[in-house]
Amino acid sequence: MRTLYEAEVTSFIASGKTGEKQLWRRDPVSSKQLYLIAQICRLEGVANPNFAKKGNAFDWLYARGGNPRYLNRPAPLPLELS
């Protein structure tokens, strides 16, 4: 799943449709973006930036690795058996 997600994001960025002048960037933040932002803020222990526009939310999410579902999980701690 992570590979498909990364391919989709990479394709979107390579398409040139992420530029500052793209009209979608001015649209209101989507409910999916709000959810992902809230999840990342919870995981990182940071305040919610409360973006109004989709473009700002996209940039913020992208800078933090995108959907937290696909973030690399830390290795499990070794169990010490006595």
N, CA, C and O of each residue as an XYZ file, in Angstrom:
328
protein
N       0.807     -1.198      0.000
C       0.000      0.000      0.000
C       0.856      1.271      0.000
O       0.544      2.239     -0.694
N       1.942      1.256      0.788
C       2.805      2.434      0.848
C       3.354      2.758     -0.540
O       3.432      3.927     -0.918
N       3.732      1.737     -1.296
C       4.301      1.945     -2.621
C       3.285      2.603     -3.544
O       3.631      3.520     -4.289
N       2.039      2.149     -3.503
C       0.988      2.752     -4.329
C       0.732      4.199     -3.925
O       0.563      5.069     -4.779
N       0.704      4.448     -2.626
C       0.490      5.801     -2.116
C       1.599      6.733     -2.593
O       1.329      7.823     -3.098
N       2.850      6.298     -2.432
C       3.984      7.116     -2.862
C       3.959      7.364     -4.363
O       4.281      8.465     -4.810
N       3.580      6.355     -5.152
C       3.499      6.508     -6.609
C       2.445      7.537     -6.982
O       2.654      8.351     -7.881
N       1.318      7.500     -6.295
C       0.245      8.452     -6.576
C       0.676      9.877     -6.256
O       0.437     10.791     -7.046
N       1.309     10.071     -5.108
C       1.772     11.403     -4.707
C       2.864     11.891     -5.652
O       2.840     13.044     -6.083
N       3.818     11.026     -5.975
C       4.905     11.388     -6.881
C       4.365     11.774     -8.252
O       4.825     12.747     -8.849
N       3.398     11.023     -8.748
C       2.785     11.314    -10.042
C       2.077     12.670    -10.017
O       2.173     13.443    -10.971
N       1.374     12.951     -8.936
C       0.671     14.231     -8.802
C       1.657     15.391     -8.802
O       1.428     16.401     -9.467
N       2.739     15.254     -8.071
C       3.744     16.320     -8.015
C       4.423     16.486     -9.373
O       4.633     17.610     -9.830
N       4.767     15.371    -10.019
C       5.426     15.417    -11.330
C       4.518     16.010    -12.406
O       5.010     16.522    -13.411
N       3.219     15.948    -12.213
C       2.277     16.462    -13.208
C       2.329     17.982    -13.325
O       1.824     18.554    -14.291
N       2.944     18.636    -12.333
C       3.006     20.091    -12.351
C       1.754     20.749    -11.806
O       1.611     21.970    -11.875
N       0.845     19.949    -11.264
C      -0.429     20.484    -10.777
C      -0.372     20.952     -9.327
O      -1.411     21.214     -8.721
N       0.828     21.060     -8.767
C       0.940     21.497     -7.373
C       1.452     22.924     -7.244
O       1.700     23.400     -6.136
N       1.610     23.599     -8.359
C       2.146     24.956     -8.348
C       1.275     25.947     -7.598
O       0.076     25.733     -7.423
N       1.884     27.016     -7.165
C       1.206     28.038     -6.366
C       0.004     28.666     -7.077
O      -0.907     29.166     -6.418
N      -0.008     28.647     -8.400
C      -1.097     29.298     -9.140
C      -2.244     28.357     -9.492
O      -3.208     28.771    -10.135
N      -2.148     27.095     -9.077
C      -3.215     26.136     -9.367
C      -4.473     26.518     -8.580
O      -4.411     26.826     -7.390
N      -5.605     26.490     -9.269
C      -6.859     26.938     -8.649
C      -7.293     26.069     -7.470
O      -7.882     26.589     -6.522
N      -7.024     24.771     -7.497
C      -7.461     23.897     -6.413
C      -6.851     24.302     -5.081
O      -7.433     24.053     -4.025
N      -5.676     24.929     -5.128
C      -4.980     25.313     -3.896
C      -5.778     26.321     -3.080
O      -5.581     26.446     -1.871
N      -6.681     27.041     -3.747
C      -7.481     28.072     -3.069
C      -8.783     27.520     -2.494
O      -9.484     28.213     -1.757
N      -9.103     26.274     -2.834
C     -10.334     25.652     -2.317
C     -10.221     25.450     -0.809
O      -9.118     25.374     -0.267
N     -11.368     25.363     -0.137
C     -11.331     25.081      1.308
C     -10.704     23.718      1.591
O     -10.785     22.803      0.772
N     -10.092     23.598      2.739
C      -9.492     22.339      3.161
C     -10.572     21.260      3.164
O     -11.701     21.498      3.593
N     -10.209     20.067      2.678
C     -11.181     18.965      2.638
C     -11.279     18.293      4.016
O     -10.388     18.425      4.855
N     -12.368     17.580      4.220
C     -12.541     16.869      5.489
C     -11.465     15.795      5.650
O     -11.035     15.517      6.770
N     -11.027     15.188      4.544
C      -9.959     14.182      4.622
C      -8.650     14.826      5.061
O      -7.917     14.258      5.871
N      -8.356     16.010      4.530
C      -7.140     16.710      4.941
C      -7.214     17.083      6.420
O      -6.237     16.927      7.153
N      -8.382     17.579      6.858
C      -8.538     17.942      8.267
C      -8.296     16.745      9.174
O      -7.659     16.869     10.220
N      -8.804     15.589      8.770
C      -8.613     14.371      9.554
C      -7.129     13.999      9.627
O      -6.612     13.714     10.707
N      -6.443     14.003      8.474
C      -5.025     13.642      8.456
C      -4.186     14.624      9.267
O      -3.264     14.221      9.976
N      -4.504     15.900      9.165
C      -3.776     16.918      9.930
C      -3.971     16.672     11.424
O      -3.013     16.739     12.193
N      -5.200     16.391     11.835
C      -5.472     16.125     13.250
C      -4.708     14.898     13.737
O      -4.187     14.894     14.852
N      -4.640     13.861     12.910
C      -3.916     12.646     13.295
C      -2.422     12.923     13.455
O      -1.803     12.470     14.418
N      -1.849     13.663     12.515
C      -0.422     13.980     12.597
C      -0.141     14.869     13.806
O       0.853     14.667     14.504
N      -1.001     15.843     14.058
C      -0.806     16.717     15.221
C      -0.837     15.899     16.510
O      -0.047     16.134     17.424
N      -1.756     14.939     16.574
C      -1.846     14.079     17.751
C      -0.572     13.247     17.906
O      -0.023     13.144     19.003
N      -0.102     12.651     16.799
C       1.097     11.813     16.852
C       2.354     12.608     17.199
O       3.223     12.127     17.927
N       2.441     13.833     16.670
C       3.638     14.661     16.898
C       3.532     15.520     18.148
O       4.523     16.099     18.593
N       2.333     15.606     18.717
C       2.140     16.433     19.901
C       2.276     17.914     19.612
O       2.806     18.672     20.424
N       1.791     18.322     18.438
C       1.863     19.734     18.050
C       0.457     20.303     17.885
O      -0.514     19.563     17.731
N       0.369     21.621     17.919
C      -0.916     22.297     17.751
C      -1.387     22.186     16.308
O      -0.580     22.176     15.378
N      -2.681     22.105     16.135
C      -3.272     22.052     14.797
C      -3.082     23.418     14.124
O      -3.426     24.444     14.711
N      -2.539     23.443     12.900
C      -2.286     24.718     12.229
C      -3.547     25.401     11.689
O      -3.485     26.569     11.305
N      -4.679     24.710     11.651
C      -5.961     25.284     11.220
C      -5.887     25.987      9.866
O      -6.189     27.175      9.763
N      -5.490     25.265      8.847
C      -5.423     25.824      7.500
C      -6.827     26.069      6.947
O      -7.761     25.325      7.246
N      -6.959     27.097      6.157
C      -8.231     27.395      5.499
C      -8.228     26.909      4.049
O      -9.287     26.639      3.483
N      -7.053     26.797      3.456
C      -6.951     26.461      2.033
C      -6.307     25.099      1.806
O      -5.415     24.677      2.542
N      -6.784     24.432      0.770
C      -6.317     23.092      0.415
C      -4.817     23.058      0.107
O      -4.127     22.115      0.496
N      -4.315     24.067     -0.578
C      -2.905     24.098     -0.959
C      -1.972     24.115      0.239
O      -0.972     23.398      0.267
N      -2.303     24.943      1.236
C      -1.481     25.007      2.447
C      -1.522     23.679      3.198
O      -0.506     23.210      3.711
N      -2.700     23.088      3.254
C      -2.838     21.797      3.926
C      -2.030     20.726      3.193
O      -1.362     19.912      3.830
N      -2.087     20.720      1.861
C      -1.315     19.747      1.076
C       0.174     19.878      1.367
O       0.850     18.879      1.614
N       0.687     21.106      1.340
C       2.113     21.341      1.580
C       2.522     20.853      2.974
O       3.564     20.218      3.135
N       1.702     21.151      3.968
C       1.996     20.767      5.349
C       2.002     19.250      5.487
O       2.905     18.677      6.096
N       0.987     18.605      4.919
C       0.906     17.144      4.976
C       2.087     16.499      4.247
O       2.687     15.547      4.747
N       2.409     17.013      3.083
C       3.507     16.459      2.288
C       4.838     16.568      3.043
O       5.643     15.636      3.035
N       5.056     17.707      3.691
C       6.301     17.928      4.436
C       6.438     16.964      5.614
O       7.543     16.718      6.097
N       5.315     16.424      6.069
C       5.341     15.504      7.214
C       5.158     14.052      6.815
O       4.878     13.202      7.660
N       5.314     13.766      5.540
C       5.243     12.385      5.085
C       3.876     11.924      4.633
O       3.690     10.744      4.335
N       2.911     12.836      4.577
C       1.589     12.465      4.075
C       0.771     11.674      5.074
O       0.859     11.890      6.283
N      -0.019     10.765      4.558
C      -0.932      9.976      5.365
C      -0.170      9.189      6.429
O       0.683      8.368      6.092
N      -0.468      9.428      7.715
C       0.280      8.733      8.767
C       0.089      7.219      8.753
O       0.876      6.492      9.359
N      -0.934      6.741      8.076
C      -1.131      5.291      7.952
C       0.074      4.639      7.286
O       0.377      3.474      7.545
N       0.764      5.393      6.424
C       1.870      4.829      5.662
C       3.241      5.220      6.195
O       4.254      4.949      5.550
N       3.288      5.846      7.351
C       4.583      6.203      7.931
C       5.286      4.941      8.397
O       4.650      3.949      8.755
N       6.597      4.998      8.385
C       7.365      3.849      8.869
C       7.161      3.703     10.365
O       7.311      4.660     11.124
N       6.827      2.529     10.762
C       6.628      2.237     12.175
C       7.984      1.879     12.799
O       8.813      1.238     12.153
N       8.209      2.293     14.051
C       9.460      1.915     14.700
C       9.498      0.400     14.918
O       8.462     -0.252     15.046
N      10.691     -0.130     14.957
C      10.849     -1.573     15.205
C      10.344     -1.882     16.612
O      10.486     -1.061     17.518
N       9.760     -3.055     16.795
C       9.283     -3.405     18.135
C      10.455     -3.532     19.112
O      11.560     -3.925     18.739
N      10.189     -3.198     20.327
C      11.222     -3.311     21.355
C      11.500     -4.786     21.626
O      10.581     -5.606     21.636
N      12.752     -5.114     21.842
C      13.060     -6.519     22.125
C      12.487     -6.921     23.491
O      12.525     -6.148     24.449
N      11.973     -8.109     23.555
C      11.448     -8.614     24.814
C      12.579     -9.257     25.603
O      13.360    -10.043     25.067
N      12.654     -8.920     26.849
C      13.675     -9.526     27.702
C      12.995    -10.602     28.534
O      12.148    -10.321     29.382
N      13.379    -11.803     28.274
C      12.832    -12.914     29.037
C      13.792    -13.263     30.165
O      14.994    -13.406     29.944
N      13.264    -13.398     31.356
C      14.129    -13.710     32.509
C      14.115    -15.199     32.773
O      14.777    -15.668     33.699
